[in-house]
Amino acid sequence: MPGKNSTERAIDNIRYRDWTVVREQWLGYIPQITPAGAPPVLPVAAVPGLAELAEEAALKKSIRTSGEQADLRSSVFWEGTYLLHKACHIIGGAGVHANEGLCTWSVSSFYQGGMFAAKAVLYLMGVGLPEFKSKTLLVDIWPEKSPVQRRAEKKGVKAPPEAQLTHLPVRLDHHTAWYALLRLVRTSEVYVWPVAFVDALRTLDVEEISDQRNTIHYRHATWLFDDLHSPASVLEFFDLERDKDGSLIIDPDRDDFTLVLAVVVLHMALMLFDSLQELSNRLVGEADLIRAAIGRPANLIYRRATEAVGM
């Protein structure tokens, strides 16, 4: 296996976090989203002062900032919630394609929906990925405690929150986003996620995630299923097989891999959101919209996957 490139090494600045802690930290920064489902009023890339910090991070590779930075934290949350709405919509669109018998092209749509779900997971776990001057800034608003914070705790003093800003020398491409997700899953403790999901994702190689999608887009003499000239039954290709414990099988060699991955990552994002909604009634409107999206006929495949025992 080749060594890690500079972008992957930079993303490895994502380190241990415990959802129990992150969930409580969010409480003071959940914005009032009005109307429900609205796009962020202040996108992360537009947070005052962040562009200047991105320039500093580019020079030093990674920097720590200290202080409430309420605008930044609220913007990361709002953007993550908006990404979750997008993921529900796109995975529903993929379900429409699949149910119409356009199984091969639905794989491309499921992949794209899974990508939005992956970004939603990252943001809801406190990792934003805005771009500045065609390069990505990894914004970790809930990083591991710094030595300064640990020393303050030992003295019984509450240290101000910090953020870790890391320069990534690339635009936010697919490899970067998926690598960041896998890094986050491998280093985090999230009690609301099924162990089977976490174990399966931890063993994936980032290149495996895009293989089916890339086959459709870039291998011009190849088509995944026998549906190019006439529709095919969705049940023939996407049987959502489960293991002996009832968990969906996440296997890159299976025809339904991209579909299952999208469903699983979306479910992980929704579990984070549901966990947060238990703490704040500010999210009631967002939750209603998400439930409505998941309840539509377009998301029948998602519901079929998640309603069974073991997921």
Residue, then its C-alpha position, 0 to 999 in steps of 0.5 A: m500500500p502506498g504511503k499517505n500523501s500530504t493531504e491525507r497526513a494533514i487530515d490525520n489532524i482529526r483525532y479522538r472525539d467522544w460524541t457524548v462530549v461533542r453533543e453537550q458542546w453543541l448546546g450553546y451554538i445551535p442556531q435558530i434556523t428560520p424558516a425551517g430548512a433555510p440555507p445558512v445565513l452565514p456560510v462557513a467560508a464567509v465567517p468574518g476573519l476565517a479567510e485571514l486565519a486560512e492564510e495563516a494556516a497555509l503558512k504554518k500548515s495548522i494553527r490553534t485558535s482560542g475563544e468562543q467563535a460563536d459565529l464559526r461554530s453556529s455556521v458549521f452546525w447550520e451548514g451541516t444540517y443543510l447538507l443533511h437535507k441535501a443528502c435526504h433529497i439526493i438519496g431519494g432521487a436515487g431511489v426514484h431512478a432505482n424504482e424506475g428500473l434505472c439501476t445503473w444510473s441510480v448508483s451514481s445518484f446514491y454515491q452523490g447522496g452518500m457524499f453529502a451524507a458524509k459531509a453532514v456527518l463531518y460537520l455535525m461532528g464538528v469538522g467543516l471543510p470550506e474552501f479559500k483560494s481553491k484550497t481546503l481549510l479543515v476547520d475542527i471546532w471540537p478538537e482534542k484538548s490542547p496542553v493549555q486546556r489540560r493545564a487549566e483543567k488541572k487547576g480547576v479553571k475552565a479554559p475557553p474552547e479552541a479550534q484547530l485549523t489545518h491547511l489542505p493543499v487541494r480543493l475539496d474533491h471526492h477523495t479528500a471528503w471520503y478520507a476525512l469521513l473514514r478518518l473521523v469514524r476510525t478515531s471517534e467514539v459515537y455511542v449512537w452508531p451501530v457497532a457493525f457500521v463502524d467496524a465495516l467503515r473502518t476496514l474500507d479503503v477510500e479508493e473502494i468507495s468510488d469504484q462503482r461510480n467511476t466505472i459508470h463515469y469513466r470506463h466508457a465501454t462498461w455499464l454495471f447492470d443489464d438495464l442500458h436498453s430497458p429497465a431492470s427490476v431493482l430487486e435483481f441488483f439491490d437485495l440488501e442482504r444482511d448478516k446473521d445479526g441482521s445488519l446490512i452487509i457493506d461489501p465493495d464487491r457486492d452490486d449494492f455496495t454504493l446503495v448500502l454505503a449511502v444508506v448507512v452514512l445517511h443513517m449515521a448522520l440522522m442518528l447524530f441529528d436525532s441525538l441533538q434534537e433530544l437536547s434542543n427544541r430549536l431543531v423541531g422544524e428541521a426534524d419535521l422536514i427531515r422526517a417528511a423527506i424520509g417518509r416520501p415514496a422516493n425514500l422507500i429503499y432507505r426505509r426498507a433498509t432501516e426499518a428492519v432489525g439490526m439495520 
